[in-house]
Amino acid sequence: MVRPLATPASTILVPPDERLSRWEQLMARATHASRSGQGLAALTTCHEALALAHDLLARPPAGRDDDVIAALVVSRHNLAD
């Protein structure tokens, strides 16, 4: 199983009820970076999103189980691209 090397500080500091929104922002930023030819920024941001997805999986928000699984799958898929 591939895990991020470290959990970025910006991920740790996200309040629990805002983690899914933060994940969405990270993925949008990663997509933009990738489409702009900024591969390293896209990769770094995808790893940050994956770390947050793992945190969401460990401590899912109430009633958002499907969204948490989707966040993990999408994060891994985007890293594979």
C-alpha positions, 0 to 999 in steps of 0.5 A: 500500500502506498502512503504519503511520505508525510502529512503536510501541516496544511492538512493537519490544521484543517478543522474536522468539519471542513476536511472534505471541502479542503480535499475538493480544493486541493484536487481542483488546485492539482488539476489546474496545476497539471493542466498548466504544465506544473507537474511537480506542483500537481504531484505535491498537491495530489499527495497532500490530498491523498494524506487528507483522504487517509485522514478522512478514512480514519475519521469520517464525517458523519453520513459522508462515508461514500464521499470519503471512499470517493476521495480516496479513490480519486486521489489515488487515480489522479496520482496514477495519471 
